[in-house]
Amino acid sequence: MKAEEVPADVKAAYLSNDNSRTEIDGVPAIGKFKKPELIYKDILALYAERGTGKSGYRKNADSRCDMLLFQSFAGGTGASTVAVAAAVHFARTGEKVLYLNLETTGSSASFFRGEGNYSFEDVIYALKSKKTDLYLKMESSVRRDANGVYYFAPCKMAMFMLEMADEDIMEILTTLKNTSDYTKIMIDMDFALTDRCMNVMDYVDKIILVNDGTDIANTKVIRTLRALEIMEEQKQIRVLDHMSMVYNKFSSSKSSNEIGQTAVPVVGKIPPVKHASVHEIMQIMLTKPEIFERLR
């Protein structure tokens, strides 16, 4: 069978003995000597290219997908590590969890390892092409870490993240919210006082502000909270009513201090960890499950 013999409305592929081959006579090829779940992902990716019609999947009406957005108003507070630790915690309690990194230069590969042939770059392509079922493309691209957390491998180049418009971000979130069977989605995203960020903050179920309690960080938090109060009123959105704060790298010395009374409740404090890898820091965070349980 050659490519020209395949009907236009049909997606076909060879099952190949050679895993390195991507096509045979112009027809896509799927290597058959690999784990069944990887073969399934390849078939799903092929099926996704049939178009933007309904995939046939229907989410259980009783299922709920909670989206938790992790933000930092000051750099270096460890928001990504807290987000990852929360994802691992909830996965260990039996929830189906997706860690979604929407940072421009962020990389899920810093925290997770899993097998797969696709990355978030494929999701962006599906968004832009408008010729692919977005939900199926995400399902075929997602990977699973040994901790049970689902995630997307990062784009090969960070600049691909700049291809996404504000409406692309919201399409990803609404598709996941309304179609996927994840019970928790941890969103790791750069903060800015922009329409994109405000729309996401308004849309998610919970916002977790990560702060380290230093004078500089506290000043930025106070100034940003004041700005958000004004923007809530101007744009008629809700942000502060579903925001909570986690103090990370919080020292008992004079270098860290709690902010005075604010509209944002504090759910816990994580002490600083010196001379440790990111995975070691995450494991220490996981010894404080009560903090993550307050985020439910």
PAZAPA-4460 file (N, C-alpha, C; in steps of 0.05 Angstrom, whole numbers, plus 32768, in hexadecimal, padded with zeros to 4 digits):
% residues 296
    n_x    n_y    n_z   ca_x   ca_y   ca_z    c_x    c_y    c_z   seq   type   mol
   8011   7FE8   8000   8000   8000   8000   8012   8019   8000     1      M     A
   800B   802B   7FEE   801A   8045   7FED   8007   805B   7FF6     2      K     A
   8014   8072   7FFB   8005   8089   8006   7FED   8091   7FF4     3      A     A
   7FF1   8090   7FDA   7FDC   8099   7FC7   7FC5   8085   7FC6     4      E     A
   7FC9   806D   7FD1   7FB3   8059   7FD1   7FA2   805B   7FEA     5      E     A
   7FAA   806C   7FFD   7F9A   806F   8015   7F85   8084   8011     6      V     A
   7F6B   807E   8015   7F56   8092   8012   7F5B   80AB   8022     7      P     A
   7F52   80C2   8019   7F58   80DB   8026   7F4D   80DD   8042     8      A     A
   7F36   80CF   8047   7F2A   80D1   8061   7F32   80BA   8074     9      D     A
   7F47   80AC   806C   7F50   8095   807C   7F6D   809A   8086    10      V     A
   7F72   8093   809F   7F8D   8094   80AA   7F97   8077   80AC    11      K     A
   7FAD   8071   80A0   7FB8   8055   80A0   7FD5   8056   80A8    12      A     A
   7FDF   803F   80B2   7FFB   803D   80B9   8004   8020   80B7    13      A     A
   801D   801C   80B2   8029   8002   80B3   8033   7FFC   80D0    14      Y     A
   8031   7FE3   80D8   803F   7FDA   80F0   805A   7FD0   80E7    15      L     A
   806F   7FDD   80EF   8089   7FD7   80E4   809A   7FC7   80F8    16      S     A
   80AB   7FB5   80EC   80BF   7FA7   80FD   80D6   7FB9   8105    17      N     A
   80D8   7FD0   80F8   80EE   7FE3   80FE   80E3   7FFB   810C    18      D     A
   80E9   7FFD   8126   80DE   8014   8136   80E8   802F   812D    19      N     A
   80FE   802F   811E   810A   8049   8116   80FC   8054   80FD    20      S     A
   80ED   8044   80EF   80E0   804D   80D6   80C7   805D   80DD    21      R     A
   80C3   8074   80D0   80AB   8084   80D5   8097   8082   80BE    22      T     A
   809F   8078   80A7   808D   8074   8091   8097   805F   807E    23      E     A
   8084   8053   806F   808B   803F   805A   807B   8047   8041    24      I     A
   8088   804D   802C   807B   8055   8013   8068   806D   8017    25      D     A
   8070   807F   8029   8060   8097   802E   8049   8093   8042    26      G     A
   8046   807A   804C   8032   8074   8060   803F   8073   807B    27      V     A
   8033   8080   8090   803F   807F   80AB   8045   8063   80B4    28      P     A
   805B   8060   80C3   8062   8046   80CE   8064   8047   80EC    29      A     A
   805A   8033   80F9   805B   8032   8116   806B   8019   811E    30      I     A
   8080   801D   812C   8091   8006   8135   8081   7FF5   8149    31      G     A
   8083   7FDB   8145   8073   7FC9   8156   8083   7FBC   816C    32      K     A
   809D   7FC0   816D   80AE   7FB4   8182   80B4   7FC9   8198    33      F     A
   809F   7FD0   81A6   80A1   7FE2   81BC   8089   7FDE   81CF    34      K     A
   8088   7FEC   81E5   8073   7FE8   81F8   8058   7FED   81EC    35      K     A
   8044   7FDD   81F3   8029   7FE1   81E7   801E   7FFD   81EA    36      P     A
   8023   800A   8202   8018   8024   8205   8024   8039   81F2    37      E     A
   803D   8034   81E9   804A   8046   81D6   803E   8042   81BA    38      L     A
   8038   8029   81B4   802A   8023   819A   800F   8030   819A    39      I     A
   8001   802E   81B1   7FE7   803B   81B4   7FE9   8059   81AF    40      Y     A
   7FFD   8066   81BB   8001   8083   81B8   8005   808A   819A    41      K     A
   8014   807A   818C   8019   807F   816F   7FFF   807D   815F    42      D     A
   7FEF   8069   8166   7FD6   8065   8158   7FC3   807C   815E    43      I     A
   7FC3   8084   8178   7FB2   809A   8180   7FB9   80B4   8172    44      L     A
   7FD4   80B9   816F   7FDD   80D1   8161   7FD4   80D0   8144    45      A     A
   7FD5   80B9   8138   7FCC   80B6   811C   7FAE   80BC   811A    46      L     A
   7F9F   80B1   812C   7F82   80B5   812C   7F7B   80D3   8131    47      Y     A
   7F8B   80E1   8141   7F86   80FD   8147   7F87   810E   812E    48      A     A
   7F97   8105   811A   7F9B   8114   8102   7F84   8112   80EE    49      E     A
   7F6F   8103   80F6   7F58   8101   80E5   7F49   811B   80E3    50      R     A
   7F4D   812D   80F7   7F40   8147   80F5   7F37   8150   8110    51      G     A
   7F28   8166   8110   7F20   8173   8129   7F04   8169   8132    52      T     A
   7EFA   8155   8125   7EE0   814B   812D   7EE1   813E   8149    53      G     A
   7ECA   8136   8153   7EC9   812A   816E   7ED7   810F   816E    54      K     A
   7EE6   810B   8184   7EF6   80F3   8186   7EE5   80DB   818E    55      S     A
   7ECD   80E0   8198   7EBD   80CA   81A2   7EBF   80C6   81BF    56      G     A
   7ED4   80D2   81CC   7ED8   80CF   81E9   7EC4   80E1   81F7    57      Y     A
   7EB8   80D7   820C   7EA7   80E7   821D   7EB0   80E5   823A    58      R     A
   7EB5   80FC   8246   7EBD   80FC   8262   7EA7   80F3   8274    59      K     A
   7EAD   80E5   8289   7E9A   80DD   829C   7E8D   80F5   82A9    60      N     A
   7E73   80F7   82A8   7E66   810F   82B3   7E6B   8113   82D0    61      A     A
   7E71   80FE   82DF   7E76   8100   82FB   7E93   8108   8302    62      D     A
   7EA4   8107   82EF   7EC0   810D   82F4   7EC5   812B   82F6    63      S     A
   7ED9   8133   8306   7EDF   814F   8309   7EFD   8153   8305    64      R     A
   7F03   8168   82F6   7F1F   816E   82F1   7F26   8189   82FE    65      C     A
   7F36   8188   8313   7F3F   81A0   8321   7F59   81AA   8315    66      D     A
   7F59   81C3   830E   7F71   81D0   8303   7F7E   81E2   8318    67      M     A
   7F97   81DC   831E   7FA6   81EB   8332   7FBD   81FA   8324    68      L     A
   7FBD   8214   8326   7FD1   8225   8319   7FE6   822D   832D    69      L     A
   7FFF   8227   8328   8015   822F   833A   8023   8247   832F    70      F     A
   8025   825C   8340   8030   8275   8337   8044   8280   834B    71      Q     A
   8057   8290   8341   8069   829F   8353   806A   82BC   8349    72      S     A
   8067   82CE   835B   8069   82EB   8354   8085   82F5   8356    73      F     A
   8097   82E4   835F   80B4   82EB   8362   80C4   82D2   8359    74      A     A
   80DA   82D6   834B   80E9   82C0   8340   80F8   82B0   8356    75      G     A
   80FC   8297   8351   810D   8286   8362   80FF   827C   837B    76      G     A
   80E5   827C   837C   80D7   8272   8394   80D2   8254   8393    77      T     A
   80D6   8247   837C   80D3   822A   837A   80B6   8222   8373    78      G     A
   80A8   8232   8365   808C   822C   835E   808A   8212   834D    79      A     A
   809C   820E   833B   809C   81F6   832A   809F   81DD   833B    80      S     A
   80B2   81DE   834E   80B7   81C7   835F   809F   81C0   8371    81      T     A
   8092   81D5   837B   807A   81D1   838B   8064   81C5   837A    82      V     A
   8061   81CF   8361   804D   81C4   834F   8051   81A6   834A    83      A     A
   806A   819F   8345   8071   8183   833F   806C   8172   8358    84      V     A
   8075   817B   836F   8070   816C   8388   8052   8168   838D    85      A     A
   8042   817C   8387   8025   8179   838A   801A   8164   8377    86      A     A
   8025   8164   835E   801C   8151   834B   8022   8134   8354    87      A     A
   803A   8130   835E   8043   8116   8368   8032   810E   8380    88      V     A
   802D   8120   8392   801D   811A   83AA   8001   8110   83A2    89      H     A
   7FF4   811F   8390   7FD8   8117   8389   7FD8   80FD   8378    90      F     A
   7FED   80F9   8368   7FEE   80E0   8359   7FF1   80C8   836C    91      A     A
   8001   80CC   8381   8005   80B6   8395   7FEB   80B0   83A5    92      R     A
   7FD9   80C3   83A6   7FC0   80BF   83B4   7FAA   80B3   83A2    93      T     A
   7FB2   80AC   8389   7FA0   809E   8377   7F92   80B0   8362    94      G     A
   7F99   80C9   8361   7F8D   80DB   834E   7F9C   80D9   8333    95      E     A
   7F8D   80DE   831D   7F9A   80E0   8303   7FA3   80FD   82FF    96      K     A
   7FBD   8101   82FE   7FC8   811D   82FF   7FD8   8123   82E6    97      V     A
   7FD4   813B   82DB   7FE4   8145   82C5   7FF3   815D   82CF    98      L     A
   800D   815D   82CA   801E   8175   82CF   8021   8183   82B4    99      Y     A
   8016   819C   82B2   8016   81AA   8299   8028   81C3   829B   100      L     A
   803F   81C2   828E   8052   81D8   8290   804E   81EB   8278   101      N     A
   8044   8203   827E   803F   8217   8269   8054   822E   826B   102      L     A
   8069   822A   827A   807E   823E   827B   808C   8240   8260   103      E     A
   8095   8258   8259   80A3   825B   823F   80BC   824A   823E   104      T     A
   80CC   824B   8253   80E6   823C   8253   80E6   8225   8267   105      T     A
   80CF   821E   8272   80CE   8208   8285   80D1   81ED   8277   106      G     A
   80D8   81D9   8287   80DC   81BE   827C   80D3   81A9   8290   107      S     A
   80BF   819A   8288   80B5   8184   8299   80CB   816E   829B   108      S     A
   80DE   816E   8289   80F3   815A   8289   8106   815D   82A1   109      A     A
   8104   8174   82AE   8114   8179   82C6   810A   8169   82DE   110      S     A
   80F1   815F   82DC   80E4   8152   82F2   80DB   8135   82EC   111      F     A
   80D4   8130   82D3   80C7   8117   82CC   80D6   8108   82B6   112      F     A
   80D2   80EE   82B6   80DD   80DC   82A2   80C7   80C9   8299   113      R     A
   80C4   80C5   827F   80B0   80B3   8275   80B5   80AE   8258   114      G     A
   80AB   8097   824E   80AF   8090   8232   809A   809C   8220   115      E     A
   80A1   80A2   8208   808E   80AD   81F4   809D   80B9   81DD   116      G     A
   808E   80BD   81C7   8099   80C7   81AE   8091   80E4   81A8   117      N     A
   8080   80EF   81B9   8074   8109   81B3   807A   811D   81CA   118      Y     A
   8076   8136   81C4   807B   814B   81D8   8066   8161   81D6   119      S     A
   8068   8175   81E6   8055   818B   81E6   8056   819A   81CB   120      F     A
   806C   8197   81BE   806E   81A3   81A3   8059   8199   8190   121      E     A
   8052   817F   8193   803D   8173   8182   8022   817F   8189   122      D     A
   801D   8185   81A3   8004   8191   81AB   8002   81AD   819F   123      V     A
   8017   81BC   819F   8017   81D7   8194   8011   81D6   8176   124      I     A
   801E   81C2   8168   8019   81BF   814C   7FFB   81B8   8147   125      Y     A
   7FF0   81A8   8157   7FD3   81A1   8154   7FC2   81B9   8157   126      A     A
   7FC9   81CA   816A   7FBA   81E3   816F   7FBB   81F5   8156   127      L     A
   7FD2   81F8   814B   7FD6   820A   8135   7FCC   81FF   811A   128      K     A
   7FCD   81E5   8117   7FC5   81DA   80FD   7FA6   81DA   80FA   129      S     A
   7F98   81D8   8110   7F7B   81D6   8110   7F71   81BE   8100   130      K     A
   7F82   81AB   80FC   7F7A   8193   80EC   7F7B   817A   80FD   131      K     A
   7F7F   817D   8116   7F84   8166   8128   7F71   8168   8140   132      T     A
   7F68   8151   8149   7F58   8150   8161   7F6A   8156   8179   133      D     A
   7F66   816D   8186   7F79   8176   819A   7F7A   8163   81B2   134      L     A
   7F63   8159   81BB   7F62   8147   81D2   7F72   812D   81CC   135      Y     A
   7F6E   8122   81B5   7F7C   8109   81AE   7F9A   810E   81AB   136      L     A
   7FA1   8125   81A0   7FBD   812C   819D   7FCA   812E   81B9   137      K     A
   7FBC   813A   81CC   7FC7   813C   81E7   7FCA   8121   81F4   138      M     A
   7FB6   8110   81EF   7FB6   80F5   81FB   7FCD   80E4   81EF   139      E     A
   7FD3   80E8   81D5   7FE8   80D9   81C9   8004   80E4   81D0   140      S     A
   8005   80FD   81D8   801F   810A   81DE   8027   8108   81FB   141      S     A
   8014   8103   820D   801A   8104   822A   802B   80EB   8232   142      V     A
   803B   80EF   8246   804C   80D9   8251   8045   80D5   826E   143      R     A
   804E   80BF   8279   8049   80B9   8296   8063   80B3   82A4   144      R     A
   8067   80C1   82BA   807F   80BE   82CA   807B   80A6   82DD   145      D     A
   8091   809D   82E8   8090   8086   82FB   8080   808D   8314   146      A     A
   807E   80A7   831A   806E   80AF   8331   8050   80AF   832C   147      N     A
   8048   80AA   8312   802C   80A9   830B   8022   80C3   8300   148      G     A
   8033   80D7   82FD   802B   80F1   82F3   802D   80F2   82D4   149      V     A
   8019   80FC   82C7   8019   80FF   82AA   8025   811B   82A4   150      Y     A
   8032   811D   828E   803F   8136   8286   8045   8136   8268   151      Y     A
   804C   814D   825E   8055   814F   8242   8073   8155   8241   152      F     A
   8081   8146   8231   809D   814D   822D   809F   8169   8221   153      A     A
   80B3   8178   8228   80B5   8194   821F   80BB   8196   8201   154      P     A
   80B5   81AD   81F6   80BD   81B2   81DA   80DB   81B2   81D7   155      C     A
   80E5   81AA   81C0   8102   81A9   81BC   810E   81C5   81BF   156      K     A
   80FF   81DA   81B7   8109   81F5   81BA   80F4   8206   81C8   157      M     A
   80FC   8216   81DC   80EA   8225   81EC   80DA   8239   81DB   158      A     A
   80E5   8242   81C5   80D7   8255   81B4   80BD   824B   81A9   159      M     A
   80B9   8231   81A7   80A0   8226   819E   8089   822E   81B1   160      F     A
   808F   8232   81CA   807A   8239   81DD   806F   8255   81D7   161      M     A
   807F   8265   81C9   8076   8280   81C2   8062   8280   81AB   162      L     A
   805F   8269   819E   804C   8267   8188   802F   8267   8192   163      E     A
   802B   8262   81AC   8010   8260   81B6   8004   827B   81BD   164      M     A
   7FED   8281   81B2   7FDE   8299   81B8   7FCE   8294   81D2   165      A     A
   7FC2   82AA   81DC   7FB2   82A8   81F4   7F9B   8294   81F1   166      D     A
   7F8E   8294   81DA   7F78   8282   81D5   7F81   8265   81D3   167      E     A
   7F9A   8260   81CB   7FA5   8245   81CA   7FA7   8239   81E6   168      D     A
   7FB1   824A   81F8   7FB4   8241   8214   7F99   8239   821F   169      I     A
   7F85   824A   821A   7F6A   8245   8225   7F5E   822D   8218   170      M     A
   7F64   8228   81FE   7F59   8210   81F1   7F64   81F7   81FD   171      E     A
   7F7E   81F7   8204   7F8A   81E0   8211   7F7D   81DB   822B   172      I     A
   7F79   81F0   823B   7F6D   81EC   8256   7F51   81E3   8255   173      L     A
   7F41   81EF   8243   7F25   81E7   8242   7F21   81CB   8237   174      T     A
   7F33   81C3   8224   7F32   81A8   821A   7F38   8194   822F   175      T     A
   7F4D   8199   823F   7F54   8187   8255   7F3E   8187   826A   176      L     A
   7F33   819E   8271   7F1F   81A0   8286   7F05   8191   827E   177      K     A
   7EFD   8194   8265   7EE3   8189   825C   7EE4   816D   8251   178      N     A
   7EFC   8164   8249   7EFE   814A   823B   7F0F   8135   8249   179      T     A
   7F24   813D   8256   7F37   812A   8261   7F2B   811D   827B   180      S     A
   7F38   8107   8283   7F30   80FA   829C   7F44   80FF   82B2   181      D     A
   7F54   8114   82B0   7F66   811B   82C6   7F55   8126   82DD   182      Y     A
   7F5C   811F   82F5   7F4D   812B   830C   7F5B   8143   8317   183      T     A
   7F75   8145   8312   7F85   815D   831A   7F98   8164   8304   184      K     A
   7F99   817E   82FE   7FAD   8188   82EB   7FBD   819E   82F8   185      I     A
   7FD7   819B   82FA   7FE9   81AF   8306   7FF4   81C0   82F0   186      M     A
   7FED   81D9   82EF   7FF6   81EB   82DA   800D   81FC   82E4   187      I     A
   8024   81FA   82D6   803C   820A   82DD   803F   821F   82C7   188      D     A
   803D   8238   82CF   803B   824D   82BA   8049   8266   82C4   189      M     A
   8056   8274   82B1   8062   828E   82B8   804C   82A2   82C0   190      D     A
   8053   82B3   82D4   8040   82C7   82DC   8046   82E2   82CE   191      F     A
   8030   82EF   82C6   8033   830B   82BC   8017   8318   82BE   192      A     A
   8017   8332   82C0   7FFD   8340   82C2   7FF3   8345   82A5   193      L     A
   7FED   832E   8298   7FE4   832F   827C   7FC8   8322   827A   194      T     A
   7FBB   8327   8263   7FA1   831A   825F   7FA3   82FC   8260   195      D     A
   7FB8   82F1   8254   7FBC   82D4   8254   7FBC   82C9   8270   196      R     A
   7FCC   82D4   8281   7FCE   82CA   829C   7FB5   82CF   82AC   197      C     A
   7FA8   82E6   82A8   7F8F   82EB   82B7   7F79   82D8   82AE   198      M     A
   7F77   82D2   8295   7F63   82BF   828B   7F67   82A3   8298   199      N     A
   7F80   829A   8299   7F86   8280   82A5   7F80   8280   82C3   200      V     A
   7F88   8295   82D0   7F83   8297   82ED   7F65   8297   82F3   201      M     A
   7F56   82A4   82E2   7F39   82A5   82E6   7F2D   8289   82E0   202      D     A
   7F38   827A   82CE   7F2C   8261   82C5   7F32   824A   82D8   203      Y     A
   7F49   8249   82E4   7F51   8231   82F4   7F41   8230   830D   204      V     A
   7F42   8219   831A   7F33   8215   8334   7F42   8221   834B   205      D     A
   7F5D   821E   834B   7F6C   8228   8362   7F87   8234   8358   206      K     A
   7F90   8249   8366   7FAA   8255   8360   7FBB   8252   8378   207      I     A
   7FD3   8247   8375   7FE5   8244   838C   7FFD   8257   8387   208      I     A
   7FFF   826B   8398   8014   827E   8396   802B   8274   83A7   209      L     A
   8043   8272   839B   805A   8268   83A9   806D   8280   83AF   210      V     A
   8073   8284   83C9   8082   829B   83D2   8097   8291   83E6   211      N     A
   80AF   829E   83E6   80C4   8295   83F9   80C6   82A7   8412   212      D     A
   80B6   82BC   8413   80B6   82CC   842B   80CD   82DF   842E   213      G     A
   80DE   82E2   841A   80F3   82F6   841C   80E7   8312   8418   214      T     A
   80F5   8326   8420   80EA   8342   841F   80E4   8349   8402   215      D     A
   80F5   8342   83EF   80F1   8349   83D3   80D8   833B   83C8   216      I     A
   80D6   8321   83CE   80BF   8311   83C5   80A5   831B   83D1   217      A     A
   80A5   8320   83EB   808D   832A   83F8   8084   8345   83ED   218      N     A
   8097   8356   83E6   808F   8370   83DA   8082   836C   83BF   219      T     A
   808D   8359   83AF   8081   8354   8395   8065   8347   8398   220      K     A
   8062   8336   83AC   8048   8329   83B0   8033   833E   83B8   221      V     A
   803A   8350   83CA   8027   8364   83D3   801F   8376   83BC   222      I     A
   8033   837F   83AC   802D   8391   8395   801C   8382   8380   223      R     A
   8022   8369   837C   8013   835A   8368   7FF6   8355   8371   224      T     A
   7FF2   834E   838A   7FD7   834A   8394   7FC6   8363   8392   225      L     A
   7FD2   837A   8396   7FC4   8393   8393   7FBC   8397   8376   226      R     A
   7FCE   8391   8364   7FC8   8393   8347   7FB2   8380   833F   227      A     A
   7FB2   8368   834A   7F9E   8354   8343   7F82   835D   834D   228      L     A
   7F81   836A   8364   7F68   8374   836E   7F5B   8387   835A   229      E     A
   7F6C   8399   834F   7F62   83AD   833C   7F5A   839F   8322   230      I     A
   7F6A   838C   8319   7F64   837E   82FF   7F4B   836D   8302   231      M     A
   7F46   8361   8319   7F2E   8352   831D   7F16   8364   8318   232      E     A
   7F17   837C   8323   7F00   838E   8320   7EFD   8398   8303   233      E     A
   7F14   839E   82F7   7F13   83A9   82DC   7F0A   8394   82C7   234      Q     A
   7F13   837C   82CA   7F0E   8367   82B7   7EF6   8355   82BF   235      K     A
   7EEC   8359   82D7   7ED6   8349   82E1   7EDD   832B   82E0   236      Q     A
   7EF4   8325   82ED   7EFE   830A   82EF   7F01   8303   830D   237      I     A
   7F05   82E9   8312   7F09   82E0   832E   7F25   82D4   832F   238      R     A
   7F35   82DE   8341   7F50   82D4   8345   7F57   82CE   8362   239      V     A
   7F54   82E3   8373   7F5D   82E1   838E   7F4C   82CE   839F   240      L     A
   7F33   82CA   8398   7F21   82B9   83A9   7F28   829B   83A8   241      D     A
   7F39   8293   8394   7F41   8277   8393   7F60   8274   8393   242      H     A
   7F6C   8288   83A0   7F8A   8288   83A2   7F92   8281   83BF   243      M     A
   7FA7   8271   83C2   7FB3   826B   83DC   7FD1   826D   83D9   244      S     A
   7FDF   826F   83EF   7FFC   8273   83EF   800B   825D   83FD   245      M     A
   8021   8254   83F0   8033   8241   83FD   804E   824F   8400   246      V     A
   8059   8250   8418   8074   825A   841C   8088   8244   8417   247      Y     A
   8099   8248   8404   80AE   8234   83FE   80C9   8240   8404   248      N     A
   80DC   8230   840C   80F7   8239   8414   80F5   824D   842B   249      K     A
   80E1   8248   843C   80DB   825B   8452   80EE   8255   8469   250      F     A
   80FF   8268   846F   8113   8265   8485   8108   8270   849F   251      S     A
   8110   8263   84B5   8109   826D   84CF   811A   8284   84D8   252      S     A
   812E   828A   84C8   813F   82A1   84CE   8132   82BB   84C5   253      S     A
   8140   82D1   84C7   8135   82EB   84BF   8132   82EE   84A1   254      K     A
   813C   82DB   8492   813B   82DE   8474   811F   82DA   8469   255      S     A
   810D   82CD   8478   80F2   82C8   846E   80DE   82D2   8482   256      S     A
   80C9   82DF   8478   80B4   82E9   8489   8099   82E5   847B   257      N     A
   8085   82DF   848B   806A   82DE   8480   8060   82FA   847A   258      E     A
   8051   82FC   8464   8043   8315   845F   802D   8319   8473   259      I     A
   8027   8331   8479   8011   8336   848C   7FF7   832C   8480   260      G     A
   7FE1   8333   848C   7FC7   8329   8483   7FC1   8332   8467   261      Q     A
   7FBA   831E   8456   7FB2   8323   843B   7F99   8313   8435   262      T     A
   7F8E   8316   841C   7F77   8307   8414   7F7E   82EA   840D   263      A     A
   7F97   82E4   840D   7FA0   82C9   8404   7FA8   82B8   841C   264      V     A
   7F9A   82A3   8421   7FA0   8291   8438   7FBA   8282   8433   265      P     A
   7FC8   827C   8449   7FE1   826D   8448   7FDB   8250   844E   266      V     A
   7FE3   823D   843D   7FDD   8221   8442   7FF4   8211   844E   267      V     A
   800C   821D   844E   8023   820F   845A   803D   821C   8454   268      G     A
   8052   8212   8462   806D   821C   845E   8080   8204   8459   269      K     A
   8092   8207   8446   80A5   81F3   8440   80C1   81FE   8445   270      I     A
   80D1   81F2   8456   80EB   81FD   845D   80FF   81FB   8446   271      P     A
   8114   820B   8447   8129   820A   8432   8139   81F0   8434   272      P     A
   8142   81E7   841D   8152   81CF   841C   816C   81D6   840D   273      V     A
   8182   81D3   841A   819C   81DB   840E   81AB   81C3   8403   274      K     A
   81BA   81C8   83EE   81CC   81B4   83E3   81BE   819A   83DB   275      H     A
   81A7   819D   83CD   8197   8186   83C5   818E   8189   83A9   276      A     A
   818A   8172   839B   8180   8173   8380   8162   8179   8380   277      S     A
   8157   817F   8369   813B   8186   8368   812A   816E   8370   278      V     A
   8132   8156   836A   8123   813E   8372   8125   8139   8390   279      H     A
   813B   813F   839C   813E   813D   83B9   812C   8152   83C7   280      E     A
   812C   816A   83BC   811B   817F   83C7   80FD   8176   83C5   281      I     A
   80F6   816B   83AF   80DA   8163   83AB   80D2   814D   83BF   282      M     A
   80E4   813A   83C4   80DF   8125   83D7   80DB   8130   83F3   283      Q     A
   80EA   8145   83FA   80E6   8152   8414   80CB   8160   8416   284      I     A
   80C4   816D   8400   80A9   8179   83FF   8093   8165   8404   285      M     A
   8096   814D   83F9   8082   8139   83FB   807F   812E   8417   286      L     A
   8091   8135   8429   808E   812D   8445   807B   813F   8454   287      T     A
   8070   8153   8446   805C   8165   8451   8042   8162   8442   288      K     A
   8035   814B   8442   801D   8146   8432   8006   8158   843B   289      P     A
   8006   8161   8454   7FF0   8172   845D   7FEE   818C   844D   290      E     A
   8004   8196   8443   8003   81AF   8433   7FF5   81A9   8419   291      I     A
   7FFB   8194   840C   7FEE   818E   83F2   7FD1   8186   83F6   292      F     A
   7FCB   8179   840C   7FAF   8172   8411   7F9D   818A   8414   293      E     A
   7FA9   81A0   841E   7F99   81B9   8420   7F94   81C6   8405   294      R     A
   7FA0   81BB   83F0   7F9C   81C6   83D5   7F85   81B8   83C7   295      L     A
   7F7A   81A4   83D3   7F64   8195   83C6   7F4B   81A7   83C3   296      R     A
***
